[in-house]
Amino acid sequence: MVICVLFHLTILYKTSYKRFTVRGTIRAEPEYLGLEGGGTSGFGRNHPRPHGESCFPVNGVLETDTASRMAPQGTARCHTASGVLYHRQVRRASMKLLSCLRTALCLLGVLAMPAAAAYPEKPINMIIAFTAGGSSDVQARIMQKYWNKYAPQPWVFVYKPGAGGIIGFTEIAKARPDGYTIGGLNVPHIILQPLAQNAPFTPDSFKYICQVVNDPQCIAVRKDSPYQSTSEIIAAARKNPGKIRVGLVGPLSGHHLMFLDYGKKYPDAKLTSVFYKGAADQNAALLGGEIDMIFGNINDVMRSIDEFRVLNVAAEKRNDFLPDVPTLREAGIDMVSDIRRCFAAPKGIKPAELDALRVLFKKICEDPEYLADMKKAGQPAEYMDGEAFAAYIAGQQATAQEALSAAGLLKK
């Protein structure tokens, strides 16, 4: 490329002088030929040259005492009329040549500049707001496998569990918006927590990459539990309010919102809530006998499905993962609840980097092998682009606020 530029520069240089041809030659630099005159006999006599130099004709050849500063190859060709050299033409040629030189130098400077590096240039921190081994972590691990397929740099997992995700969500919201820290978010968690607590973020603190999971909740007990249906649990809770312990991930999580909905519908069948940092802890507590039942996501129970009995699914219709399990509505209990999982970046991320992340995540979510792995892991994959997901969150605000207000949990 540089050779090409130098070649064109040479052509421009020669072209600048081509129009000034005549019999004979002038050994002089163009900038010193500022002459005007009426004929050869008086050529230059009344026109002092720069720095006191002179110019005079000899045998039809214009000689100057500037020969020590010759034009390229020692000659410069100039147009004459009746032996008269028009210095304005030569000066114009000089200016044109200088302009060409400046342009060429600028172009060479641009060519010498290093190309902009492709994003990402280094590993990206992936913040998970729940314990390792939980459903959020499992899903992110599957996605990481395909991220490595499409992206030039890997993820580095950073676990920040606790307070129903508040700790990790805060880390994402407060991270430097340079495109190198992103994380997983759960809905309705990020809606509930700012409304009920002094969480240092709101749904507007994030730029959403995409939704990756729509995970309906369900009611599950151990296989050796005496309860065979949700109706039996409600009946037992009416006889002994507060005796039955239900495990939740939270507080102020999707599990907690389902628990509040249950309490509103069955105030005389009180359950006692026990909160855990993540689904892995919640499952372990049920298997260990610390609690009697859980409100959990389908993905959470699928990983221990051989040891659990799922009583009902809190969805509009039966789930493909558990086709034989009836919905709560089929059992006469009007409850629908799910948890959506998405990935997001801090609000101030550059649009170009956000767009790059959205393109990468969309490729992953459409990869048939990724979808097969998600199904195998019991992860209910459901893609929604970032803009549509932001609109979905905005539409959930009123419902969440009403539920918290009814339970007396709305922040004053």
N, C-alpha and C positions, 0 to 999 in steps of 0.2 A: 504493500500500500504506500509506504514512504517513497519507494523508488518511483512509483507511478506519479506521485505528487511532484517529485524533483524533475521528472521528465516533462510534465506539463509546465512547470516553472521555466524550464529552458526554452520551450516553444514560445511562451509568452514573452520572454526576454528578447528573443530574436525577432518576433513579430513587431515589437515596439519600435524597432529600428528599420524594418524592411521598407517602409514608405519613404525613407530619406536616402535615396540613391542618386548618384550623379557620376559624371566622369571624374575620375581622380578620387583621392581620399583625404580625410582630415584626421590627423593624429591629435586627437583632443578628447576631453571628456565633455559630455553634453552640458553639464552645469556651468562650464567655463566658456561656452560659445554663445554668450548673450550679445549678438552682433546685429546691427542694422546699418545699412549703407546703400549708396546709390550706384556704386559700380566697383569694378575690380581695382581701379587705380587708387581709390580712396578707402578701400576696404579696411575698416577697423581703425583708421588713423585717429578719428575723433571720438573713439569709444573705448575708454580705458577698460581693461579687463579686470576681473576680480583679483585682488591682491597685487595690482600693478602689472599684470601679465598682458602681453600684446599678441595680436594675431595678424598675419599678413600673407598675401598670396605669392607663391613662387611657381612659375611655369604651370599655372592652372591648378596647382596643388596648394591647398590652404595649410600653412604650417603654423604651429604655436609653440611657445616656450613651455608648454605644459606637457611635453612629451613624456616626462617622467611619470605622469599620471594618465596613462593611456586608457582608452575604452577597451573592452575585452578583445584579446588577440591583437592589441596594439592599434586598432583602427576603429573608426566610427563612420558610418556612411550617412551623408546628409544631402538633402535636396537643395539645389541652388537654382536660381533664376538670374541669368545674366551675371553669373558669378557672385550673386548675393545670397548669403545664408540668412535664413529667417529664424532668429533665435527663439521666437515664440513657439514655432513648431517643435523645435528640439526640446524646449523646456516642457512642453505638453507631453512629449514622449517620455521625458524623465519622470514626470509625475505619474504617468500611467504605469511605468515600470515599478516605481516605489509602491504604488497601490497593489500591484500584483505580488510584490515581495511580502507585503504585510499580510495579504490574504493567505498566501502559501504558508507563512510562518504560523498564523493562527490555526490553519488546518493541521499542520504538523503537531501543534500543541494539543489539539483535540485528539488526534490519533495516538498521542503518547499517554493520554489519560487512561488509568486502569478501568476496566469494565465493572459496572455495579454487580456486586455479588448477589446470588440468588438467595431468597429467604426460604427456609431458615439456614443460617450459617453455622449454628452451634446447637447443642441439645436443648430441648424445651422442657421446662419444669411442668410436670402434670400433678396438680394438687388434688388429692382425694380426701374428702371431708369425713370419711368413715373408716372403720378399722379394716385392715388387710384381711381378705377372705370374704368380705361381705359382698352383697350383690353389686354395689357401685364399683368396687374394686375388680370383681370378676369381669364385668362388662368392659371396663377400661383395659384390662389385660388382653381381652380378645381384640379390642380395637387397636391396641399397641402392635399386635402381630401384623396387622394390615397397614398400619401407619408406616412401619419399617419397609413395607413393600413399595409404598408410593412416595415417601418423603426422604430427603437426603440426610436428615439428622434424626436421632432417636429421642424418646422421652426419658426423663428421669422422674420416677415416682416420688412424691413427697406426701406423707400421710399426716393429716392434721385432724384427728377425730375429736369428738366431744361436743356436748351441748346441742345434740340433734343436727350437727353440721355447721353450727354458727362459727365455730373456730376456723374451720377450713374455708367456708364461704368468705369469711372476712379476709383471710390470707389472699384469696383470689382478687377480691375487690380492691385491696390496698396494694397489690403488687405493682411494680413498675410496668407501665403499659407499653413495653417495648417488643411485644410479640413473643417473648421467651418465657412467659408464665401464663398458663391456662389451667383450667380445672373443670371438674365435674360438679354440676349443680342439680339439686332436686327440687321439684315443685310438687306440693305447695309449700315446702319448707321456706324457700326464700321469700314467699309472700307473707306467711304467718309470722315469722320471726321479727321483722321490723315493726309489725303491728302490735305485737304483744310484749316485746322486750326492746331494750335499747340496743338492738343489733346495729353495728356501725356500717350498715349497707341497706340498700333498698333494691327492688328489681331493676331500677334504672342505673345501678352501679356497674352493670355488666353489658357487654356486647355479646350477643348470643351467636354461637357458631351453628349449632343445629340441635334438634332433639334426636335422641337415638333409641329411647325406650319408652314405651307406655306399659307400665307394669301394674295390673289390677291387684288389689289387695284381697286377702282371703282370711278365713278363720280356720286355725289348725290346732290340733291337740296331739299328744303322743298316741301311738297305736294302742297302748294299754290303758288309755283314759276311759273312765266310765261314761263319758259323754259321746253319744253317737250322732247328735245333731245340735245345731245352734239353738233350736227351740228348747232342748233339754237344758242347755246352759242358762238360758233366760229364766226358765222355771226354777232352777236351783238357786240362781241369784236372787230371785224374789223371796225364797224361803230363808236365805242366809245372805243378806245384803253385805257386800264388801268382802266376803270370804273367798270368792274366786279371784285369783290373781291373773292379770293379763299382761303379757310382755309387749312392750312397744319400743321402737327406736325413736328417740326424741329427747326432750319434749319439743313441741311446736314443729311437728313433722307431719307427713301424710298419715302415719299411724295414729298420731295424736288427734288429728282432725277426724278420723274415723271413730275414734274413741269418744270424742265430743258429740258426734252425730248419734252414736249409740246412746249416750247418756241423755240426750235430748228426747229421743224416741222412747226410751225405757228407764225413766227416772226411778221407778220402784224396783229395778233389778240391777242394783249398783254393783259394778266391778271395781276392783282395786288395781290401779295402773302401776306398773314397774318399768322404769325407763332404762334403756341400755344405749351404749355409744354406737353400736352398729348391729347389723343383722347377724353377723357371726356370733356375737355375744348373746343375742336374743335366742338364737337357735340352741346354743349350748345350754342356756338357762332352762329352756323347755325340756331338753333331753336329760338334764341333770335334776329335774324335779323342783327347781326353784319357783317355777310358775306353773299354772294349770293350762294355759292356752296362750296363743299369740294372735295379734292382728299383724299379718306379715304379707310381703309381696309374693307373688307366685314364684318368682325367681328364688326368693329366700327359702321357700319350702321345698322347691324342686331338688335342691342340693341335699336334702335329708328326707326325700319322699318315702324311702323304704322304712323310715322310723316314725313318720308323721301320718296322721289321718286328717285330710283336708275336708272340712264339713261343708263349707260354702265359699263361693267366689263373689266378691263385691263388684260385679260388672253388669253391663247391660245384657250380655249374652254369655253363654258358656265359652270357656277358653280352650283353644286348641291343645294346650299342654295338659289340661285336665278335663277332657271332654265328658267324663262320667260324673263330674262334680257339679251339682246344681248351683245356680246363682242364688243370692240371698232373696231376690225378688220371687224366685220360684218357691222359696220356703216361706213366703209371706212376710218377709222383712224388707222394707223399702230402703235399702242402703246401697249406694254405688260410690266406690272410692278407688282411686288409683294414684300412683306416683309416677311422674314423668322425670326422666333423666336427660340432661343435656350437657353440652360442653360450652364454656364461655371464656371470654378474656376480660381483663379490666376495661373499663369504659373508654379510656383514652387511647386505645390501640389505633394505629394508623389504618386507614381504610384499605390500603393495598395489602397489608399483612392480614387483616381480617378476611378480605376476599380470598387470599391464598389459603387460609385455614379452611374456609367454607368449601372451596373447591376440593381440597384434600379429603375432608370428612365426607363429602358427598360421594366421592369415588369409593371410599371405604364402605359406606352404607349401601352402595349398589353392587358391591362385589359378591357374587354368588357363594364363594367360599366363606366369606365373612358371615353371610346370612345363615349358612349351614352350621357354622360354629356357634352362632348365637342360639339357634334352635336346639342344638345338642346340649348347650349349657342351661337351657330353660329360660333364656333371656328373650322377652317379648319385644323384638325389634320393631320400631316404628319411626321412620325418618320424617322430620319436619324441618324445613329450612329456617335459618336464623330469624328472618323478618317475620315469618308466620308465627314462629314460636313466641317472639316478643309480643305479638298481638294476642296470642292465647293467654299469656300471663296477665296482660292488662285486663282481659275479660274475667279473670278469676278473683280479682281484688274484692269485689263487692260480696261474693259468696263467703270468702275467708273472713272478711270483717264482720259479717253477720254472725258467723259461728263463734268467733272469739267474743263478740259482744254478749251473746246469749249465755256464754259460760263465765262471764265476768273477767275475762282475760285480756280485754283490749287495753292497750297502754293508754294511760290518762295523760 
